[in-house]
Amino acid sequence: MARGIDAEQQHTMAEQVKEYQARSRHAWAAASFFSSTSTSTSTSTAGSSWVEVLLMIWKLALYALLVFACIAFYFKFIGIALSFTCISALLYLCMRLTKEERKHKKSKQRMLLSLSM
């Protein structure tokens, strides 16, 4: 071969790229449903899908708490409304920290990928 790569190595590299693209497409579909950005930042591994599901549940709970807080303010239950607001703020903070941690791990993983991918 001219470049020093035989057919078997090319075949395995092509399979690795196909698997990598399939994982990326699957993670993009799950992450983009509630995402505020249109770009995908996912190089998903098999064990990270539960984290994405957990983040979706956190987002839905956050939205529900904010709606309940608005309803409580409307009916002048100030204590309940403030507690819902504080809980939703803590939930939002935990969600952002989890996302940043995953983003940091993914960037670290990308740096470890070989140049052929």
N, C-alpha and C positions, 0 to 999 in steps of 0.2 A: 504494500500500500504506500501511497505517496506521503500521507500524513502520519503513518505509523499506527493507525487504528485498524484492527481487523474487523470483519463483518460481525463476529459475535459480540464484540465490545460495543459496536454501533447499535446492535439490536438491543442489548441490555440497557444502554443509555437511552434509547428511544422509549423503551418500556418505562423506565424511571421517570422520564419527562411526562409521559401520558398519565401515569399515576399521580404525579405531582399536580398536573393541571386538573385532573378530576377531583382531587381533594380540595384544591383552591376554589373550583366552581361550587362544590357542595358547601363549603364554609361561607362563600360569598352569599349564597341564597339564604342561609340562616341568619347571617349577620346584617343583611341589608334591609330586612323587613322594618325595623324601627330605627335604622341608622340615619343620622343627619347628613352624612356625606355619601356621595355616590361611588367613591372608590373603595375597593376592598383592601384591607390590611391583613389578610388571613393567609397563612400557610399552615393550615390546620393539621394537627396530628389526630390519631384515633381517639385519644383520651380527652381532647379539649371540647368535644361536642356538648358534654354535660355542663360545661362552664357557660357556653353560649345559651343553653336552655335556662340556666340559672339567671343569667343577665336579662333574658326576656321576661322571666317571672318577676324579677326585681323592678323592671321598668313598668310592667303592668301594675304592680303593687304601688309603685310611686305615683302613677297617674290616679289610681283609685284613692289613695290617701289625700292627694291634692283636691280631688273632687269632693271628698267627704269634708275636708277642711273648709272649702267654700260653702258647702251646705250648712255646716255648723256655724260659720260666720253669719250666714243669712238668717238663721234662727236664733242668733245671739247667744250661742253656747261658746263663749270666748275661750274658756279653759280647754274644752275638747278640741276646738279649732287650732289652738296653739300647740297642743300635744300632737295632733295629726301633722302639723307643719314641721315640728321638730323631728318627729319620726321620719317624715319624708326627706328632710334634709340629711339625716344620718344615713338613710338608705341610699340617697344620691351620692353621698361621699364614699360609702363602701363600694358602690358600683363603679365610680370613677377610679378609685384605687385599684380595683380588680382589673379594670380595662388597661390601666397604665402598666400594671405588673405583667399582664399577658403581652402587651405591646413590646415591653422590654425583653421578655423571653423570646418572642418571635424575632426581634431584630438580632438578638444574640444567636439564634438558631440560623438565621439567614447568613450571618457572617461565617458560620461553620460549614455551609453548603459548598460543595465543590464547584469549580468554575464551569464545569460541563453542564450544569443544570441552569 
